[in-house]
Amino acid sequence: MSQYRAPWGDIEFLLEHVFARDGQAALDLDLARSVAHEAGKFAQAFLEPVNRRGDQAGARLEQGAVVTPPGFARAYAAFCEAGWNGLRHPERFGGQGLSAVLSTLTEEIWHACNASFALCPMLTGGAIEALLAAADPVLQARLLPRLVSGEWTGTMNLTEPGAGSDLGAVKTRAVARGDGTYAITGQKIFITYGDHDMAANIIHLVLARIPDAPAGVKGLSLFAVPRHLLRDDGSPGEPNRVACVALEHKLGIHGSPTAVMQFGDDEGATGYLVGAPNDGLKTMFVMMNEARHAVGIQGLALSERAYQHAVWYAGERRQGRIVGEDGSRGDTILRHPDVRRLLLGIKSRIDAMRALAIYLALQRDQAHGGAQASPRAAAQARLDLLVPVMKGWFTETAQRATYDAMQVFGGMGYIEETGAAQYYRDARILTIYEGTTAIQANDLVGRKTVRDQGAEARRLLDEIAAAARPGLDGEGLGEALRAACADLRAAVDAILEQAGSAPRAAYAGGVPYLELWGVVAGGWMHALRARAAARLPEARRQAVLASAAFYARHVLPQAAALRQAIVQGGTQADAYPDDCWVG
């Protein structure tokens, strides 16, 4: 079994050469290097050793309480003791206040080594951001220090048996008690780490309706519902009326408990209003966007881990004659042409994703910490446009990456003992939770393209086109990227035209539109990487350019087909007769 190695070389190349120019990255490179190295050492020591154990044993429900897999609680205690949970959170609540760039690097490492484990701090981080955005100072003071330290964890409770993506159908109720608390009654499903044995308390952020609230999503409020009631000093007291009544049996991420949560009985569970009444969905979107960004990182991370595992196996496995090398036997399958095609295909996509993840982290830092309002607004607009692309394209790419990595193993990949299948199974959820790919595409079409009539999309396309200048290093990259930009411009125009005259066609082409944005943004990242490659030693420079050339020849040509699907292919699904789907 291979051991994960944090991709130091690529991380340092991106921070030191690709983005640390023209004042873009006000980042302490020595600090970033130190944090990334320490994160890798911690993950190898505590997270990776319990990854396979978590997959095999899974979380289990015993006498109404969830027991996490062996080693998870110890790893979590070490994680919090080392200060990793508070890395990017405000210092005033006990965090370290470090950059989104550093948290992006470390989150990739956590998810690569143990995606099931990393979901717990991931959701806690989203809960922290939601509370920072909307909770009153008293509630913040009671909850945030312990959430930031990791002593407590957080969850997101949206989905119900009758309300999935349609949150307007939420039925959970909240009734004011007159003492500043609310009685919460209802059931939520698919709640990641809804119950576990790793922390002293769990703060559930729950969408619910107060009496006489408007119908639909405009009538949702957000509540913080602790597993244990809070004493006057904020410490956990008696159990609240919150229960995990079942755990889901899943295809992957077995180590992560996915709970069915029951809030309240006749008296209801005690909850605290977060933000204004009926303003809950707006606040929950803070947490959802955090989660969508983090799930994109998961896609990158599982792609990297599956890739490393496949490279290790290809370097060990001896099988067959090597084409073009005197037909000799005895060399490893790493010399087989198609194995090399599979591996470089994964690698070129990982290179694009990691660069785009760091670019977006820089935008987050600028949007939240820049000194001037105009650059902050520009960074937020860029972030808003590309977060659905990051979530959708990264996670769809992870399906291809883990599939191809398993293919490298051949028949041995289908055998659980080799470990290749776990990454394939774990990655499958990524395109579904925190909003399916179609939901991300709907967001990209409606809120991010049509709402401003394509203004931000065209600004970004102008920037990408400028990077795709003639003579760009990386065989054929400049030409291929310019052609792909033209395809995307045509797609933006088509989406805007269809949105007015044939909106169902626009949304039917939404997923290809999102995929096209991912393909082009990935080519843009390769252009930035290729421009900076001259600063590298010769072998590394050639590796960067070979990855870019592969992307130019194998991935960017997909843009023309995606454009066709968007411009002319959106109506076929609607035209199919409803009575002919079966039979």
C-alpha positions as CSV (number, residue, x, y, z in Angstrom):
1,M,0.0,0.0,0.0
2,S,1.4,3.4,-0.9
3,Q,1.9,6.2,1.5
4,Y,0.6,9.7,0.8
5,R,3.2,12.4,0.2
6,A,2.1,16.0,0.4
7,P,2.8,17.6,-3.0
8,W,5.4,20.1,-1.7
9,G,7.1,20.7,-5.1
10,D,3.9,21.9,-6.8
11,I,2.7,23.9,-3.8
12,E,6.0,25.8,-3.6
13,F,6.1,26.3,-7.4
14,L,2.6,27.8,-7.2
15,L,3.2,30.1,-4.2
16,E,6.7,31.2,-5.1
17,H,6.5,31.5,-8.9
18,V,3.0,31.3,-10.3
19,F,1.1,33.6,-7.9
20,A,3.8,35.5,-5.9
21,R,4.1,38.3,-8.5
22,D,2.8,41.8,-9.1
23,G,1.8,41.9,-5.5
24,Q,-0.9,39.3,-6.0
25,A,0.1,37.1,-3.0
26,A,1.0,39.0,0.1
27,L,2.0,35.7,1.6
28,D,4.9,34.8,3.9
29,L,6.4,32.0,1.9
30,D,8.5,30.6,4.7
31,L,5.3,30.4,6.9
32,A,3.4,28.8,4.1
33,R,6.1,26.2,3.5
34,S,6.4,25.5,7.2
35,V,2.6,25.1,7.6
36,A,2.3,22.8,4.6
37,H,5.2,20.6,5.7
38,E,3.8,20.3,9.3
39,A,0.3,19.5,7.9
40,G,1.8,16.7,5.8
41,K,3.7,15.3,8.7
42,F,0.6,15.4,11.0
43,A,-1.6,13.8,8.3
44,Q,0.9,11.0,7.7
45,A,1.2,10.3,11.4
46,F,-2.5,10.5,12.5
47,L,-4.9,10.6,9.6
48,E,-3.7,8.3,6.9
49,P,-3.1,5.3,9.4
50,V,-6.8,5.3,10.3
51,N,-8.2,6.0,6.8
52,R,-8.5,2.4,5.6
53,R,-9.6,1.3,9.1
54,G,-12.4,3.9,8.9
55,D,-13.5,2.5,5.5
56,Q,-13.6,-1.1,6.8
57,A,-15.1,-0.6,10.2
58,G,-17.3,2.5,9.5
59,A,-19.2,4.5,12.1
60,R,-21.9,2.6,14.1
61,L,-24.9,3.5,16.2
62,E,-24.9,1.8,19.6
63,Q,-27.7,2.4,22.2
64,G,-28.6,5.8,20.7
65,A,-25.0,7.1,20.4
66,V,-22.6,7.1,17.5
67,V,-19.2,5.4,17.8
68,T,-16.6,6.5,15.3
69,P,-14.0,4.1,13.8
70,P,-11.0,3.0,15.9
71,G,-8.4,5.8,16.0
72,F,-10.7,8.7,14.9
73,A,-11.2,10.1,18.3
74,R,-7.5,10.0,19.1
75,A,-6.7,11.6,15.8
76,Y,-9.3,14.4,16.4
77,A,-7.9,15.1,19.8
78,A,-4.4,15.5,18.4
79,F,-5.8,17.6,15.5
80,C,-7.3,20.1,18.0
81,E,-4.3,20.0,20.4
82,A,-2.0,21.0,17.5
83,G,-4.2,24.0,16.7
84,W,-5.2,22.9,13.2
85,N,-8.9,23.5,13.8
86,G,-8.5,27.2,14.3
87,L,-6.0,27.9,11.6
88,R,-8.0,30.4,9.6
89,H,-10.5,31.6,12.2
90,P,-10.4,34.9,14.0
91,E,-7.8,35.4,16.8
92,R,-10.4,37.1,19.0
93,F,-12.1,33.7,19.4
94,G,-8.9,31.7,19.8
95,G,-8.0,31.1,16.2
96,Q,-4.8,31.9,14.4
97,G,-6.3,34.2,11.7
98,L,-4.2,32.8,8.9
99,S,-5.0,33.1,5.2
100,A,-7.4,31.2,3.0
101,V,-4.4,30.1,1.0
102,L,-2.9,28.3,3.9
103,S,-6.2,26.7,4.9
104,T,-6.7,25.6,1.2
105,L,-3.3,23.9,1.3
106,T,-3.9,22.1,4.6
107,E,-7.5,21.1,3.7
108,E,-6.2,19.4,0.6
109,I,-3.8,17.4,2.8
110,W,-6.5,16.4,5.3
111,H,-8.9,15.2,2.7
112,A,-6.3,13.4,0.7
113,C,-5.2,11.4,3.7
114,N,-8.6,10.8,5.2
115,A,-11.7,12.3,3.6
116,S,-14.1,10.8,6.1
117,F,-12.2,12.4,9.1
118,A,-11.8,15.8,7.4
119,L,-15.5,16.2,6.9
120,C,-15.9,16.9,10.6
121,P,-13.6,20.0,10.8
122,M,-14.9,21.0,7.4
123,L,-18.5,21.3,8.6
124,T,-17.4,23.0,11.8
125,G,-15.5,25.6,9.8
126,G,-18.7,26.4,7.9
127,A,-20.7,26.7,11.1
128,I,-18.2,29.1,12.4
129,E,-18.4,31.3,9.3
130,A,-22.2,31.3,9.5
131,L,-22.2,32.3,13.2
132,L,-19.6,35.0,12.5
133,A,-21.8,36.4,9.7
134,A,-25.1,36.5,11.6
135,A,-25.1,35.5,15.3
136,D,-25.5,38.2,17.9
137,P,-22.4,38.9,20.0
138,V,-23.7,37.1,23.1
139,L,-24.3,33.9,21.1
140,Q,-20.9,34.2,19.4
141,A,-19.2,34.5,22.7
142,R,-20.9,31.4,24.0
143,L,-20.3,29.2,21.0
144,L,-17.4,30.4,18.9
145,P,-14.4,29.9,21.2
146,R,-15.2,26.2,21.7
147,L,-16.0,25.7,18.0
148,V,-12.8,27.4,17.0
149,S,-10.7,25.3,19.4
150,G,-12.5,22.1,18.2
151,E,-13.7,21.3,21.7
152,W,-17.1,21.4,20.0
153,T,-18.1,20.6,16.4
154,G,-20.7,22.0,14.1
155,T,-23.2,20.6,11.6
156,M,-25.5,21.8,8.8
157,N,-29.1,20.7,9.0
158,L,-31.1,21.4,5.8
159,T,-32.4,18.2,4.2
160,E,-35.6,16.5,5.3
161,P,-37.3,13.4,4.0
162,G,-39.7,15.6,2.0
163,A,-37.3,18.5,1.3
164,G,-34.0,17.9,-0.5
165,S,-32.9,20.6,-2.9
166,D,-36.3,22.2,-2.6
167,L,-35.8,23.9,0.8
168,G,-39.0,25.7,0.5
169,A,-40.6,22.4,1.5
170,V,-38.9,22.4,4.9
171,K,-41.4,21.5,7.7
172,T,-39.2,21.6,10.9
173,R,-40.9,24.0,13.3
174,A,-39.6,26.6,15.8
175,V,-41.8,28.1,18.5
176,A,-40.6,31.0,20.7
177,R,-40.7,30.2,24.4
178,G,-40.5,33.7,25.7
179,D,-37.1,33.3,27.4
180,G,-35.0,33.9,24.3
181,T,-35.0,30.3,23.2
182,Y,-37.1,28.3,20.7
183,A,-38.6,24.9,20.8
184,I,-37.4,23.0,17.6
185,T,-39.4,20.1,16.4
186,G,-38.7,18.0,13.2
187,Q,-36.4,15.5,11.5
188,K,-33.4,16.1,9.3
189,I,-31.6,13.5,7.2
190,F,-28.1,13.2,5.6
191,I,-26.5,15.1,8.5
192,T,-22.7,14.7,8.3
193,Y,-21.3,14.1,11.8
194,G,-24.7,14.6,13.3
195,D,-23.6,12.6,16.2
196,H,-20.2,11.2,17.2
197,D,-17.9,10.6,20.2
198,M,-15.0,12.9,19.3
199,A,-16.2,16.2,20.9
200,A,-17.9,17.3,24.1
201,N,-20.8,19.0,22.3
202,I,-22.2,19.4,18.8
203,I,-23.8,22.7,17.7
204,H,-26.4,21.9,15.0
205,L,-27.4,24.8,12.7
206,V,-31.0,24.0,11.8
207,L,-33.3,25.5,9.2
208,A,-36.9,25.8,10.6
209,R,-40.1,27.8,10.4
210,I,-41.5,30.0,13.0
211,P,-45.3,30.3,13.2
212,D,-46.9,32.6,10.6
213,A,-43.7,32.7,8.6
214,P,-44.1,33.3,4.8
215,A,-44.4,30.3,2.6
216,G,-41.3,28.9,0.8
217,V,-37.7,29.8,1.4
218,K,-38.6,33.3,2.5
219,G,-40.0,31.8,5.7
220,L,-37.0,29.9,6.9
221,S,-35.1,30.9,10.0
222,L,-31.8,29.5,11.3
223,F,-31.2,28.2,14.8
224,A,-28.2,26.9,16.8
225,V,-29.3,23.7,18.6
226,P,-26.7,22.2,20.9
227,R,-26.6,18.5,21.6
228,H,-26.1,19.4,25.3
229,L,-27.8,22.4,26.8
230,L,-25.6,25.4,27.6
231,R,-25.0,26.4,31.2
232,D,-24.7,30.1,32.1
233,D,-21.0,30.0,31.6
234,G,-21.4,28.4,28.2
235,S,-20.2,24.9,29.2
236,P,-22.3,21.9,28.2
237,G,-24.9,20.7,30.7
238,E,-27.9,18.4,30.4
239,P,-28.7,16.6,27.1
240,N,-30.9,18.6,24.8
241,R,-33.8,16.8,23.1
242,V,-31.7,15.9,20.1
243,A,-31.2,12.3,19.0
244,C,-29.5,10.4,16.2
245,V,-32.2,7.8,15.3
246,A,-30.3,6.1,12.4
247,L,-27.1,6.1,10.4
248,E,-27.2,5.9,6.6
249,H,-25.5,2.9,4.8
250,K,-23.4,4.5,2.1
251,L,-21.3,3.6,-0.9
252,G,-18.3,5.4,0.5
253,I,-16.9,7.7,3.2
254,H,-17.8,5.0,5.7
255,G,-15.8,6.5,8.5
256,S,-18.0,9.6,8.5
257,P,-21.4,9.1,10.3
258,T,-24.2,10.4,8.2
259,A,-27.1,10.7,10.6
260,V,-30.9,10.9,10.7
261,M,-31.5,13.5,13.4
262,Q,-34.7,13.9,15.4
263,F,-35.1,17.4,17.0
264,G,-37.5,17.5,19.9
265,D,-40.4,15.5,21.2
266,D,-43.6,17.1,22.5
267,E,-41.6,19.9,24.2
268,G,-39.1,20.4,21.4
269,A,-35.4,20.8,21.5
270,T,-33.9,24.1,22.7
271,G,-32.5,26.3,20.0
272,Y,-31.2,29.8,19.7
273,L,-32.1,32.1,16.8
274,V,-29.1,33.0,14.5
275,G,-29.7,36.3,12.7
276,A,-33.1,37.8,12.0
277,P,-36.3,35.8,11.8
278,N,-37.1,34.5,8.2
279,D,-33.6,35.3,7.1
280,G,-32.2,31.9,7.7
281,L,-31.5,30.8,4.1
282,K,-29.3,33.8,3.5
283,T,-27.2,32.9,6.5
284,M,-27.2,29.2,5.7
285,F,-25.8,30.1,2.3
286,V,-22.7,31.4,4.0
287,M,-22.2,27.9,5.4
288,M,-23.2,26.2,2.1
289,N,-20.8,28.3,0.1
290,E,-18.0,27.4,2.5
291,A,-18.9,23.8,2.1
292,R,-19.1,24.0,-1.7
293,H,-15.6,25.5,-1.7
294,A,-14.4,22.8,0.6
295,V,-16.0,20.0,-1.4
296,G,-14.1,21.3,-4.4
297,I,-10.9,20.9,-2.5
298,Q,-12.1,17.3,-1.6
299,G,-12.3,16.6,-5.3
300,L,-8.7,17.8,-5.8
301,A,-7.5,15.9,-2.8
302,L,-9.0,12.5,-3.7
303,S,-7.7,12.9,-7.2
304,E,-4.2,13.5,-5.9
305,R,-4.4,10.6,-3.5
306,A,-5.7,8.2,-6.1
307,Y,-3.1,9.4,-8.6
308,Q,-0.2,8.8,-6.1
309,H,-1.6,5.4,-5.3
310,A,-1.7,4.5,-9.1
311,V,1.8,5.9,-9.7
312,W,3.1,3.7,-6.9
313,Y,1.4,0.6,-8.2
314,A,2.5,1.3,-11.8
315,G,6.1,1.5,-10.5
316,E,5.8,-1.8,-8.7
317,R,3.7,-4.0,-11.1
318,R,5.5,-6.0,-13.7
319,Q,3.2,-7.3,-16.5
320,G,3.4,-7.8,-20.2
321,R,5.8,-6.8,-23.0
322,I,6.8,-3.2,-23.3
323,V,5.8,-1.8,-26.7
324,G,8.7,-0.2,-28.7
325,E,11.4,-1.4,-26.3
326,D,12.5,-4.6,-28.0
327,G,9.4,-6.3,-26.8
328,S,11.1,-7.0,-23.6
329,R,9.5,-8.3,-20.4
330,G,10.4,-7.4,-16.9
331,D,9.9,-3.6,-16.8
332,T,7.0,-2.2,-14.8
333,I,3.7,-1.1,-16.3
334,L,4.8,2.5,-15.8
335,R,6.5,2.0,-19.2
336,H,3.2,1.0,-21.0
337,P,2.0,3.8,-23.2
338,D,-1.7,3.7,-22.1
339,V,-0.7,3.6,-18.4
340,R,1.3,6.8,-19.0
341,R,-1.6,8.4,-20.8
342,L,-3.9,7.6,-17.9
343,L,-1.5,8.9,-15.3
344,L,-0.6,12.1,-17.2
345,G,-4.3,12.7,-17.8
346,I,-4.9,12.7,-14.1
347,K,-1.8,14.8,-13.4
348,S,-2.6,17.5,-15.9
349,R,-6.1,17.9,-14.4
350,I,-4.7,18.0,-10.8
351,D,-2.2,20.6,-11.9
352,A,-5.1,22.8,-13.2
353,M,-7.3,22.2,-10.2
354,R,-4.6,23.0,-7.5
355,A,-3.6,26.2,-9.3
356,L,-7.3,27.3,-9.6
357,A,-7.9,26.4,-5.9
358,I,-5.0,28.6,-4.8
359,Y,-6.1,31.4,-7.2
360,L,-9.6,31.3,-5.6
361,A,-8.1,31.3,-2.1
362,L,-6.2,34.5,-3.0
363,Q,-9.5,36.0,-4.1
364,R,-11.1,35.0,-0.8
365,D,-8.2,36.7,1.1
366,Q,-8.6,39.8,-1.0
367,A,-12.4,39.9,-0.7
368,H,-12.3,39.6,3.1
369,G,-9.1,41.4,4.0
370,G,-8.2,43.9,1.3
371,A,-7.7,47.5,2.3
372,Q,-9.7,49.1,-0.5
373,A,-13.4,48.6,-1.3
374,S,-13.1,48.3,-5.1
375,P,-10.5,45.4,-5.2
376,R,-12.5,43.7,-2.5
377,A,-15.7,43.9,-4.6
378,A,-13.8,42.7,-7.7
379,A,-12.4,39.7,-5.8
380,Q,-15.8,38.8,-4.4
381,A,-17.4,39.0,-7.9
382,R,-14.7,36.7,-9.3
383,L,-15.1,34.3,-6.4
384,D,-18.9,34.3,-6.8
385,L,-18.5,33.3,-10.5
386,L,-16.0,30.5,-10.0
387,V,-17.1,28.8,-6.7
388,P,-19.8,26.8,-8.5
389,V,-17.3,25.9,-11.2
390,M,-14.8,24.8,-8.5
391,K,-17.4,22.7,-6.8
392,G,-18.9,21.2,-9.9
393,W,-15.9,20.8,-12.2
394,F,-13.4,19.6,-9.5
395,T,-15.8,17.0,-8.2
396,E,-16.8,15.8,-11.7
397,T,-13.1,15.6,-12.6
398,A,-12.5,13.5,-9.4
399,Q,-14.9,10.9,-10.8
400,R,-12.7,10.7,-13.9
401,A,-9.4,10.8,-11.9
402,T,-10.4,8.0,-9.4
403,Y,-11.8,5.9,-12.3
404,D,-8.6,6.2,-14.3
405,A,-6.5,5.5,-11.3
406,M,-8.4,2.4,-10.6
407,Q,-8.0,1.4,-14.3
408,V,-4.2,1.5,-13.8
409,F,-4.6,-1.3,-11.3
410,G,-6.5,-3.4,-13.8
411,G,-8.3,-6.3,-12.1
412,M,-6.4,-5.6,-8.9
413,G,-8.2,-2.3,-8.6
414,Y,-11.5,-4.0,-8.3
415,I,-10.2,-5.9,-5.2
416,E,-10.7,-4.0,-2.0
417,E,-7.4,-5.0,-0.5
418,T,-5.4,-2.8,-2.9
419,G,-7.2,0.3,-1.7
420,A,-7.8,1.8,-5.1
421,A,-11.6,1.2,-4.9
422,Q,-11.9,3.3,-1.7
423,Y,-11.0,6.5,-3.4
424,Y,-13.4,5.7,-6.3
425,R,-16.2,5.1,-3.8
426,D,-15.4,8.0,-1.5
427,A,-15.3,10.4,-4.5
428,R,-18.7,9.5,-5.8
429,I,-20.6,11.5,-3.2
430,L,-18.7,14.7,-4.1
431,T,-20.9,15.6,-7.1
432,I,-24.0,15.1,-5.0
433,Y,-23.7,16.7,-1.6
434,E,-23.8,20.4,-1.0
435,G,-25.7,20.7,-4.2
436,T,-25.5,18.4,-7.2
437,T,-23.6,19.4,-10.3
438,A,-26.9,20.5,-11.9
439,I,-27.6,22.8,-8.9
440,Q,-24.1,24.3,-9.2
441,A,-24.8,24.8,-13.0
442,N,-28.2,26.4,-12.3
443,D,-26.4,28.9,-10.0
444,L,-23.8,29.6,-12.6
445,V,-26.4,30.2,-15.3
446,G,-28.9,32.2,-13.3
447,R,-27.2,34.1,-10.5
448,K,-23.7,34.3,-12.0
449,T,-24.2,34.8,-15.7
450,V,-27.8,36.0,-16.5
451,R,-28.2,38.3,-13.4
452,D,-25.4,40.7,-14.5
453,Q,-25.9,40.0,-18.3
454,G,-22.5,38.2,-18.5
455,A,-20.5,41.2,-17.3
456,E,-18.2,39.3,-14.9
457,A,-18.0,36.3,-17.2
458,R,-16.7,38.5,-20.0
459,R,-14.3,40.3,-17.8
460,L,-12.7,37.0,-16.8
461,L,-12.7,35.8,-20.4
462,D,-10.8,38.9,-21.4
463,E,-8.2,38.1,-18.7
464,I,-7.9,34.5,-19.9
465,A,-7.5,35.5,-23.5
466,A,-4.7,37.9,-22.6
467,A,-2.9,35.0,-20.9
468,A,-3.3,32.8,-24.0
469,R,-0.8,34.9,-26.0
470,P,1.1,33.5,-29.0
471,G,4.4,31.9,-28.2
472,L,3.1,30.6,-24.8
473,D,5.3,27.7,-23.6
474,G,3.6,24.3,-23.6
475,E,3.1,22.7,-27.0
476,G,-0.1,24.1,-28.6
477,L,-1.4,25.6,-25.3
478,G,-1.8,29.2,-26.5
479,E,-3.7,28.3,-29.6
480,A,-5.9,25.7,-27.9
481,L,-6.7,28.1,-25.1
482,R,-7.6,30.9,-27.5
483,A,-10.0,28.6,-29.4
484,A,-11.6,27.4,-26.1
485,C,-12.1,31.0,-25.0
486,A,-13.9,31.7,-28.3
487,D,-16.1,28.7,-27.6
488,L,-16.9,29.9,-24.1
489,R,-17.7,33.4,-25.4
490,A,-20.2,31.9,-27.8
491,A,-21.7,29.8,-25.0
492,V,-22.1,32.9,-22.7
493,D,-23.9,34.7,-25.6
494,A,-26.1,31.6,-26.1
495,I,-27.0,31.3,-22.4
496,L,-28.0,35.0,-22.3
497,E,-30.1,34.7,-25.4
498,Q,-31.8,31.5,-24.3
499,A,-32.5,32.8,-20.8
500,G,-34.8,35.4,-22.4
501,S,-36.5,33.3,-25.1
502,A,-36.1,29.7,-24.1
503,P,-35.1,29.4,-20.4
504,R,-35.6,25.6,-20.2
505,A,-33.0,25.3,-23.0
506,A,-30.6,27.5,-21.1
507,Y,-30.8,25.4,-17.9
508,A,-30.7,22.1,-20.0
509,G,-27.3,23.3,-21.2
510,G,-26.2,24.3,-17.7
511,V,-24.0,21.3,-16.8
512,P,-22.1,21.5,-20.2
513,Y,-21.8,25.2,-19.5
514,L,-20.2,24.6,-16.1
515,E,-18.0,21.9,-17.6
516,L,-16.8,24.3,-20.3
517,W,-16.0,27.0,-17.7
518,G,-13.9,24.3,-15.8
519,V,-12.1,23.3,-19.0
520,V,-11.2,26.8,-19.9
521,A,-10.3,27.9,-16.4
522,G,-8.0,24.9,-16.2
523,G,-6.3,25.9,-19.4
524,W,-5.8,29.4,-18.0
525,M,-4.1,27.9,-15.0
526,H,-1.8,25.9,-17.2
527,A,-1.0,29.1,-19.1
528,L,0.0,30.7,-15.8
529,R,2.0,27.7,-14.8
530,A,3.8,27.5,-18.2
531,R,4.7,31.2,-18.0
532,A,6.4,30.6,-14.6
533,A,8.1,27.3,-15.6
534,A,11.2,29.1,-16.8
535,R,12.2,29.6,-13.2
536,L,12.4,25.9,-12.5
537,P,15.2,23.4,-12.9
538,E,15.2,21.7,-16.3
539,A,13.5,18.4,-15.3
540,R,10.7,20.2,-13.4
541,R,10.3,22.7,-16.2
542,Q,9.8,19.9,-18.7
543,A,7.3,18.3,-16.4
544,V,5.2,21.5,-16.1
545,L,5.3,22.0,-19.9
546,A,4.4,18.3,-20.7
547,S,1.4,18.5,-18.4
548,A,0.3,21.7,-20.1
549,A,0.8,20.2,-23.5
550,F,-1.3,17.2,-22.6
551,Y,-4.1,19.5,-21.3
552,A,-3.9,21.5,-24.6
553,R,-4.2,18.4,-26.7
554,H,-6.6,16.2,-24.7
555,V,-8.8,18.5,-22.5
556,L,-9.1,21.9,-24.2
557,P,-10.4,20.4,-27.5
558,Q,-13.5,19.3,-25.5
559,A,-14.6,23.0,-25.5
560,A,-15.9,22.8,-29.1
561,A,-18.2,19.9,-28.3
562,L,-19.4,21.5,-25.1
563,R,-20.2,24.7,-27.0
564,Q,-22.3,22.7,-29.4
565,A,-24.2,21.0,-26.6
566,I,-24.9,24.4,-25.0
567,V,-25.7,26.4,-28.2
568,Q,-27.8,23.8,-30.0
569,G,-28.3,20.8,-27.7
570,G,-30.5,22.2,-24.9
571,T,-33.9,21.3,-26.3
572,Q,-33.6,17.6,-27.1
573,A,-34.3,16.5,-23.5
574,D,-37.5,18.5,-23.4
575,A,-38.5,17.2,-26.8
576,Y,-38.5,13.5,-25.7
577,P,-42.0,12.2,-25.2
578,D,-42.9,11.7,-21.6
579,D,-44.6,8.3,-22.3
580,C,-41.5,6.8,-23.9
581,W,-39.0,6.9,-21.1
582,V,-39.6,3.2,-20.3
583,G,-40.6,0.5,-22.8
